[in-house]
Amino acid sequence: MSRIYLSPPHMSGLEQQYVQEVFASNWIAPLGPQVDAFEQEFCAVTGARYALALSSGTAALHLALRLSGVGPGDEVLVSTLTFSASVNPIIYEGGYPTFIDSEPVSWNMDPDLLAETLAARARAGKLPKSVVVVHLYGQSANLEPIMAACQRYDVPLIEDAAEALGATYQGKTPGTFGKAGIFSFNGNKIITTSGGGMLVSDDKAFIDHARKLATQARDPAPHYEHSEIGYNYRLSNILAGVGRGQLAVLEQRVQARRANFAYYAAMLGDLPGICFMPEAPWGRHTRWLTVLTIDPAQFGADREAVRLALEAENIEARPVWKPMHLQPVFAAYEAVGGQVAASLFRDGLCLPSGSSLTDADRARVVQIVRALHEKGT
Ligand SMILES: *Cc1c(COP(=O)(O)O)cnc(C)c1O
């Protein structure tokens, strides 16, 4: 049986056309016309005002944090249920994270805990430098109360929308609400350039400065002149061509992922102890990944047994992100709550969710999960 992957790349065919143009023009470099077009088209699709194409989502978050003034000794409040890339750039800048728990309705940052933490910091006379909210697995966090809390204390909000391209919050794209938003085009995301990212903001000066920092911080001069430390973070013109071909089919990719979810929900939803990640009332979940929790007492097997049963049949499934406050590398930092995220990690499993998944692939997954339940009870 051929391997079923969690979330493999899915090319549209258009990518090669754009890459062909790159080769025909010999513009094999970072920057170039494909990069400019990719940024413009990304703004058109997401409603972002300004966009900067970068080598990764992590690079985008690093620039967003640095430009928000995060430096040595500064606190940043961040969702605990996420991938480590949401947190690492805080450390790059010498800051430190404080982890905020999830709320059950979206699995994303709990707005009440955020507001309480900001209030406590204000009382203590030292506010965090920034808040990083993560939009997990294709679903937006509850941005309205999160933005209200940030505005109240004048703390800039950065949105990690790496997993949420194609989602909506009250009809708009998460990632375009805060001071800055970041997206990822890593190989497993809903669209991919093999590797890449995007930084967006409504603030032109912010994006202009990020563009300069990402290009080795060259000052405008005919020779090489530098007045600050920069990075080599720009996206290759070749990869931007891939990105344009992918962006053109984003909506189809969302529909395919949502169809995967609908199938799994219909075929597994009746099993005792199985609960799917909810779709919160404020917007559209892309179902980038179909994620469910398994109550072992009711189901008859725990999520690890299900994962291993799938793996034995050459099917890749993954546990939900292990929360940052439980990671050895971040053990020294404070967590506000953490029980919700910890239980989602304990019971949560991501099923194969690629937009190229076939009916036969999905049926194989369902059959193995159902068989394990029947064996267990
Ligand atoms: C993938 C991901 C990132 C990092 O993006 P890269 O392009 O791989 O650097 C950041 N945050 C979250 C939540 C992600 O899933």
The ligand as an SDF file (V2000), in Angstrom:
LIG
                    3D

 15 15  0  0  0  0  0  0  0  0999 V2000
    4.4430   26.3530    9.7640 C   0  0  0  0  0  0  0  0  0  0  0  0
    4.2630   27.2630   10.9000 C   0  0  0  0  0  0  0  0  0  0  0  0
    5.1430   28.3260   11.1420 C   0  0  0  0  0  0  0  0  0  0  0  0
    6.4510   28.4970   10.4570 C   0  0  0  0  0  0  0  0  0  0  0  0
    6.4140   28.6640    9.0930 O   0  0  0  0  0  0  0  0  0  0  0  0
    7.7140   28.2700    8.2490 P   0  0  0  0  0  0  0  0  0  0  0  0
    7.3820   28.8010    6.8910 O   0  0  0  0  0  0  0  0  0  0  0  0
    7.8350   26.7850    8.2780 O   0  0  0  0  0  0  0  0  0  0  0  0
    8.8870   28.9560    8.8390 O   0  0  0  0  0  0  0  0  0  0  0  0
    4.8420   29.2170   12.1750 C   0  0  0  0  0  0  0  0  0  0  0  0
    3.7560   29.0570   12.9270 N   0  0  0  0  0  0  0  0  0  0  0  0
    2.9100   28.0350   12.7520 C   0  0  0  0  0  0  0  0  0  0  0  0
    1.6990   27.9540   13.6320 C   0  0  0  0  0  0  0  0  0  0  0  0
    3.1330   27.0900   11.7470 C   0  0  0  0  0  0  0  0  0  0  0  0
    2.3040   26.0580   11.6020 O   0  0  0  0  0  0  0  0  0  0  0  0
  1  2  1  0
  2  3  1  0
  2 14  2  0
  3  4  1  0
  3 10  2  0
  4  5  1  0
  5  6  1  0
  6  7  2  0
  6  8  1  0
  6  9  1  0
 10 11  1  0
 11 12  2  0
 12 13  1  0
 12 14  1  0
 14 15  1  0
M  END
$$$$
